[in-house]
């Protein structure tokens, strides 16, 4: 068994908690004491009210012995019991974590993995996990069982290793990731983590997971006679308690999240000290890309198993296929059966505007990379795959694939496809949804619909010495999408200046009041970028138009170009209706909606639907129109809110129709652009774009 080496000359100080770490730990400790104090006050108040209610009931019976006073006395006692039960029942409740998607492994069935993990634990100087589980995720993480007794006794942690992660990294990176998780094991603040986890769960349960309790209170409120009194009094007390707990929840959680971010930096330092910071950095990149690729596989099978009844034999082999395509598509290379990262910074732009997310449990990837770079600990890479540690990697992969699709494999007519079949089918579809590579992404997600044929004819190409589709020139143009994303962040900062005190722009910190001026700078850059893109598009169209003119086919070129622009403009108009409906529905996606707002949403959507249904009927094929959900949506007028609640079934029909429209629109636009761009390429002899004549 190979275990990657430790870096030499590591300064022990880098693994010591920083002053910031210690400060955040003390803050969390104080917040826990604060919560306990608030809870004890609420409990004491409840007990006092309960005894007061019971005593009042008792005195009523003594003062005026009668059936109705006896009933009132019992009702008051019931009220006292109910409010104490509300505060006590959640403290002793058992928290059962769903681990049905996990598989526990042992040293008997996976000896090499256990030996590897033992070695890493010894190097970090931490106890071994209580249990080790496998999952299908592109991730590794620690979890622990938390209940009332975990406040008094140490909690042993469990380690989860995702097979999607194993499939995306090399052995050095695997050691780094395991060492990072063991870094959490070694942190005394993880004890506070179990406290906070428990406190948050108690508050969450009191606020959200009390359906049975509230049903009981509701029955009391809706009952006849004196029980209504107990129901109403309990309802008022519970609502007041929940309000106080909501006020307590936010600062406690914020403090823990701040500590959690410091814990991540500390765990990174520990991992770097036993593996090398270079492997921690590369693993962060590969986890992100591996996750994108794994989700691509899952979404593709979701599409296929709903239409063609296809499921995988080995989803991890499929994952490798997607990783290779991803690497080729982004010019990253595919080294040792994983995505290369040597030129990753040239492929993915870092956001220029960022805000510190107080609700984030982890620092940003870029923050972690900068921290790891500062440690400057480097070791040689061990390029072999962590799959080499498994007793039978193929068997494990196929077992987890079967577990993921077990409900479908039991159904008839589903066909499991081999990796070769998956590869061919995916590549064919990918090729059919990819614009010609000769344009180097210039028209991906972009097409200048404000250009007309007269502008193309009269345009002059200024840089005649550079090839018309020069890759370097096109890729050097500023990314309009990233600028637009930065502008969206600045808009958010401008709209919420009280909450956000500062932000970073190009590596420098600014007060939120500067958001307007930075916004103007970036807006000007976006306008300039659009001008550059438009000029480049004009260069290309003018160039190909002249080829068509020299061949005497300029009228065909003009007709095809005008048809394309006409379809793009028509789609833009149609999208207004689609976007309006999505805007109306957005409050539903965000959470609780007031009664009056819900009624307004229902009326507005019903008005917009008239035009949307007309567009949908024209756009969608007859085969799709016969689909049960779509047919049901189009054949009747639906109400999305009635009484006091939304109609989930009707909303689902609407969302299905919106998704079908969007998919069809994306497909149509792609085909229009693809046909025209390929037509241009075909104008040149041998489709060569290497030089400009």
Secondary structure as the mmCIF struct_conf table of DSSP 4:
data_model
#
loop_
_struct_conf.conf_type_id
_struct_conf.id
_struct_conf.beg_label_comp_id
_struct_conf.beg_label_asym_id
_struct_conf.beg_label_seq_id
_struct_conf.end_label_comp_id
_struct_conf.end_label_asym_id
_struct_conf.end_label_seq_id
HELX_LH_PP_P HELX_LH_PP_P1 UNK A 4 UNK A 7
BEND BEND1 UNK A 8 UNK A 9
HELX_RH_3T_P HELX_RH_3T_P1 UNK A 12 UNK A 15
BEND BEND2 UNK A 16 UNK A 16
HELX_LH_PP_P HELX_LH_PP_P2 UNK A 17 UNK A 18
HELX_RH_AL_P HELX_RH_AL_P1 UNK A 19 UNK A 63
BEND BEND3 UNK A 64 UNK A 64
BEND BEND4 UNK A 66 UNK A 66
HELX_RH_AL_P HELX_RH_AL_P2 UNK A 67 UNK A 88
TURN_TY1_P TURN_TY1_P1 UNK A 89 UNK A 92
TURN_TY1_P TURN_TY1_P2 UNK A 100 UNK A 101
STRN STRN1 UNK A 103 UNK A 105
TURN_TY1_P TURN_TY1_P3 UNK A 107 UNK A 109
HELX_RH_AL_P HELX_RH_AL_P3 UNK A 111 UNK A 124
TURN_TY1_P TURN_TY1_P4 UNK A 125 UNK A 125
HELX_LH_PP_P HELX_LH_PP_P3 UNK A 127 UNK A 129
BEND BEND5 UNK A 130 UNK A 130
STRN STRN2 UNK A 132 UNK A 135
BEND BEND6 UNK A 136 UNK A 138
STRN STRN3 UNK A 140 UNK A 143
HELX_RH_3T_P HELX_RH_3T_P2 UNK A 148 UNK A 151
TURN_TY1_P TURN_TY1_P5 UNK A 152 UNK A 152
BEND BEND7 UNK A 153 UNK A 153
STRN STRN4 UNK A 158 UNK A 162
HELX_RH_AL_P HELX_RH_AL_P4 UNK A 163 UNK A 166
TURN_TY1_P TURN_TY1_P6 UNK A 167 UNK A 168
STRN STRN5 UNK A 170 UNK A 170
HELX_RH_AL_P HELX_RH_AL_P5 UNK A 171 UNK A 185
TURN_TY1_P TURN_TY1_P7 UNK A 186 UNK A 186
TURN_TY1_P TURN_TY1_P8 UNK A 188 UNK A 188
HELX_RH_AL_P HELX_RH_AL_P6 UNK A 189 UNK A 207
TURN_TY1_P TURN_TY1_P9 UNK A 208 UNK A 208
BEND BEND8 UNK A 209 UNK A 209
HELX_RH_AL_P HELX_RH_AL_P7 UNK A 211 UNK A 222
BEND BEND9 UNK A 223 UNK A 224
TURN_TY1_P TURN_TY1_P10 UNK A 225 UNK A 226
HELX_RH_AL_P HELX_RH_AL_P8 UNK A 227 UNK A 275
HELX_RH_AL_P HELX_RH_AL_P9 UNK A 277 UNK A 307
TURN_TY1_P TURN_TY1_P11 UNK A 308 UNK A 308
STRN STRN6 UNK A 310 UNK A 312
BEND BEND10 UNK A 313 UNK A 313
HELX_RH_AL_P HELX_RH_AL_P10 UNK A 315 UNK A 329
TURN_TY1_P TURN_TY1_P12 UNK A 330 UNK A 331
STRN STRN7 UNK A 334 UNK A 335
TURN_TY1_P TURN_TY1_P13 UNK A 336 UNK A 337
STRN STRN8 UNK A 338 UNK A 339
TURN_TY1_P TURN_TY1_P14 UNK A 342 UNK A 343
HELX_RH_AL_P HELX_RH_AL_P11 UNK A 344 UNK A 347
BEND BEND11 UNK A 348 UNK A 348
HELX_LH_PP_P HELX_LH_PP_P4 UNK A 349 UNK A 351
BEND BEND12 UNK A 352 UNK A 352
STRN STRN9 UNK A 353 UNK A 354
TURN_TY1_P TURN_TY1_P15 UNK A 358 UNK A 359
BEND BEND13 UNK A 361 UNK A 362
HELX_RH_AL_P HELX_RH_AL_P12 UNK A 365 UNK A 375
BEND BEND14 UNK A 384 UNK A 384
STRN STRN10 UNK A 385 UNK A 385
HELX_RH_3T_P HELX_RH_3T_P3 UNK A 386 UNK A 389
BEND BEND15 UNK A 390 UNK A 391
HELX_RH_AL_P HELX_RH_AL_P13 UNK A 393 UNK A 404
TURN_TY1_P TURN_TY1_P16 UNK A 405 UNK A 405
HELX_RH_AL_P HELX_RH_AL_P14 UNK A 406 UNK A 409
TURN_TY1_P TURN_TY1_P17 UNK A 410 UNK A 410
BEND BEND16 UNK A 411 UNK A 411
TURN_TY1_P TURN_TY1_P18 UNK A 412 UNK A 413
STRN STRN11 UNK A 415 UNK A 417
HELX_RH_AL_P HELX_RH_AL_P15 UNK A 419 UNK A 432
TURN_TY1_P TURN_TY1_P19 UNK A 433 UNK A 433
BEND BEND17 UNK A 434 UNK A 434
HELX_RH_3T_P HELX_RH_3T_P4 UNK A 437 UNK A 439
TURN_TY1_P TURN_TY1_P20 UNK A 440 UNK A 445
TURN_TY1_P TURN_TY1_P21 UNK A 449 UNK A 450
HELX_RH_AL_P HELX_RH_AL_P16 UNK A 453 UNK A 458
BEND BEND18 UNK A 462 UNK A 462
TURN_TY1_P TURN_TY1_P22 UNK A 464 UNK A 465
BEND BEND19 UNK A 466 UNK A 466
TURN_TY1_P TURN_TY1_P23 UNK A 468 UNK A 469
HELX_RH_AL_P HELX_RH_AL_P17 UNK A 471 UNK A 475
TURN_TY1_P TURN_TY1_P24 UNK A 476 UNK A 476
BEND BEND20 UNK A 477 UNK A 477
HELX_RH_AL_P HELX_RH_AL_P18 UNK A 480 UNK A 495
TURN_TY1_P TURN_TY1_P25 UNK A 496 UNK A 499
STRN STRN12 UNK A 502 UNK A 505
TURN_TY1_P TURN_TY1_P26 UNK A 506 UNK A 507
STRN STRN13 UNK A 508 UNK A 511
HELX_RH_3T_P HELX_RH_3T_P5 UNK A 512 UNK A 514
HELX_RH_AL_P HELX_RH_AL_P19 UNK A 515 UNK A 550
TURN_TY1_P TURN_TY1_P27 UNK A 551 UNK A 552
HELX_RH_AL_P HELX_RH_AL_P20 UNK A 554 UNK A 590
BEND BEND21 UNK A 591 UNK A 591
HELX_RH_AL_P HELX_RH_AL_P21 UNK A 595 UNK A 619
BEND BEND22 UNK A 620 UNK A 620
HELX_RH_AL_P HELX_RH_AL_P22 UNK A 622 UNK A 625
TURN_TY1_P TURN_TY1_P28 UNK A 626 UNK A 626
BEND BEND23 UNK A 627 UNK A 627
HELX_RH_AL_P HELX_RH_AL_P23 UNK A 628 UNK A 635
BEND BEND24 UNK A 636 UNK A 636
BEND BEND25 UNK A 640 UNK A 640
STRN STRN14 UNK A 641 UNK A 642
TURN_TY1_P TURN_TY1_P29 UNK A 643 UNK A 644
STRN STRN15 UNK A 645 UNK A 646
HELX_RH_AL_P HELX_RH_AL_P24 UNK A 648 UNK A 682
TURN_TY1_P TURN_TY1_P30 UNK A 683 UNK A 683
BEND BEND26 UNK A 684 UNK A 684
HELX_RH_3T_P HELX_RH_3T_P6 UNK A 685 UNK A 687
BEND BEND27 UNK A 690 UNK A 691
#
